[in-house]
Amino acid sequence: MPDLIGTAPISKPAFILGKLSVLACYLFFLVKIHDVNLMLYDGPANRAAAIVLLLAGLVVMALALMKLGSSTRVGLSDDITSLRTTGIYRISRNPVYLGGFALCLASCSYSLHWMNFLFAFVGAAVHHRIVLAEERFLEAKFGDDFRRYRGRVRRYL
């Protein structure tokens, strides 16, 4: 069984902050604050948007993780791997992050709270830095193959 923890592509404190921020955002979705005085709005429209974003995020993440298979890591891997460019990776170079961002948006739509927005913003900002670092790593590892892929497929959508 492969090691699921790789090397942090950015500073470890920033990496951990990003992961914890996203986790906190997801927890807002699971443990909704029920005090209406703390919520900006709570109605059927934001709940419906949350469900659509949640399902879309889960599907995109599942397709991406299935395509990664044993190459799945939190962080960078030194293992011998291949560049994934088929399936969902034909649409997005970073579908795992895209799905994660959709889950954060779902959480923010469902639990309209300033702290949730803060966690989502910090998580997205840090994860964007992670994506940039991972793309530099992939370019160094796969060279022209990655540059051609990057020329064909957008970073997120």
C-alpha positions in Angstrom: 0.0 0.0 0.0 1.5 3.4 -1.0 2.2 6.1 1.5 -0.6 8.7 1.2 1.4 11.5 2.6 3.9 13.2 0.3 6.1 16.2 0.6 4.4 19.6 1.2 4.8 21.7 -2.0 4.7 24.9 0.0 5.9 25.7 3.6 4.5 23.2 6.0 2.7 25.7 8.2 0.9 27.2 5.2 0.1 23.7 3.9 -1.4 22.7 7.2 -3.3 26.0 7.5 -4.8 25.4 4.0 -5.9 21.8 4.9 -7.3 22.9 8.3 -9.2 25.8 6.7 -10.9 23.6 4.1 -11.7 21.0 6.8 -13.3 23.7 9.0 -15.3 24.9 6.0 -16.5 21.3 5.4 -17.4 21.0 9.0 -19.6 24.1 8.7 -21.6 22.2 6.1 -21.9 19.1 8.4 -22.5 21.0 11.6 -24.7 23.9 10.6 -25.1 26.6 13.1 -28.8 26.8 13.8 -28.9 30.2 15.5 -30.6 32.3 12.8 -29.2 35.4 14.3 -25.7 34.3 13.2 -26.8 33.4 9.7 -26.9 36.0 6.9 -29.8 34.1 5.3 -31.3 30.7 5.5 -33.8 29.7 2.9 -34.6 27.1 0.2 -32.6 28.9 -2.5 -29.3 28.7 -0.7 -30.0 25.1 0.4 -30.7 24.1 -3.2 -27.5 25.7 -4.4 -25.6 24.0 -1.7 -27.0 20.5 -2.7 -26.1 21.1 -6.4 -22.6 22.3 -5.5 -22.1 19.5 -3.0 -23.1 16.8 -5.6 -21.0 18.4 -8.3 -18.0 18.6 -6.1 -18.3 15.0 -4.9 -18.7 13.7 -8.4 -15.7 15.7 -9.7 -13.5 14.7 -6.8 -14.5 11.0 -7.1 -13.8 10.9 -10.8 -10.4 12.6 -10.2 -9.4 10.3 -7.4 -10.4 7.2 -9.3 -8.2 8.3 -12.2 -5.3 9.0 -9.9 -5.6 5.6 -8.3 -2.5 4.6 -6.4 -0.8 7.9 -7.3 -3.1 9.7 -4.8 -1.1 11.7 -2.2 -1.5 14.6 0.1 1.5 16.5 -1.1 4.1 15.7 -3.8 5.2 12.1 -4.5 8.7 11.0 -5.3 7.3 7.7 -6.7 7.4 6.9 -10.4 4.1 8.0 -11.7 2.6 9.0 -15.1 1.0 12.3 -16.0 -2.8 11.9 -15.9 -4.4 13.6 -19.0 -7.5 11.5 -19.7 -10.9 11.3 -18.2 -11.8 14.3 -16.0 -8.2 15.4 -16.5 -9.1 16.4 -20.1 -11.4 19.1 -18.6 -9.3 20.3 -15.7 -5.7 20.0 -14.7 -6.7 20.1 -11.0 -10.1 18.4 -10.7 -9.5 17.3 -7.1 -9.0 20.9 -6.1 -11.9 22.0 -8.3 -14.2 19.5 -6.5 -12.9 20.7 -3.1 -13.6 24.3 -4.1 -17.1 23.3 -5.1 -17.6 21.7 -1.6 -16.4 24.9 0.1 -18.9 26.9 -2.0 -21.6 24.4 -1.1 -20.7 24.8 2.6 -20.7 28.6 2.3 -24.1 28.5 0.5 -25.6 26.2 3.1 -24.0 27.9 6.2 -23.9 31.6 5.5 -21.6 32.6 8.3 -18.6 35.0 8.2 -16.3 32.4 9.7 -17.2 29.9 7.0 -16.5 32.5 4.3 -13.1 33.2 6.0 -12.2 29.5 6.1 -13.2 29.0 2.5 -11.2 32.1 1.4 -8.1 31.1 3.3 -8.4 27.4 2.1 -8.9 28.5 -1.5 -6.0 31.0 -1.4 -3.6 28.5 0.1 -4.7 25.6 -2.2 -4.1 27.9 -5.2 -0.5 28.4 -4.0 -0.3 24.6 -3.6 -1.6 24.1 -7.2 1.0 26.6 -8.6 3.8 24.7 -6.7 2.5 21.3 -7.9 2.4 22.5 -11.5 6.1 23.6 -11.2 6.9 20.2 -9.9 5.0 18.5 -12.7 6.7 20.6 -15.3 10.1 19.7 -13.9 9.1 16.0 -13.7 7.3 15.6 -17.1 8.8 18.5 -19.1 7.4 18.9 -22.6 4.6 16.5 -21.9 3.3 18.7 -19.1 3.8 21.9 -21.1 1.7 20.5 -24.0 -0.9 19.3 -21.5 -0.9 22.8 -19.8 -1.4 24.4 -23.2 -4.5 22.3 -23.9 -6.3 22.1 -20.6 -7.1 24.9 -18.2 -6.0 24.9 -14.6 -9.4 24.6 -13.1 -12.2 24.9 -15.7 
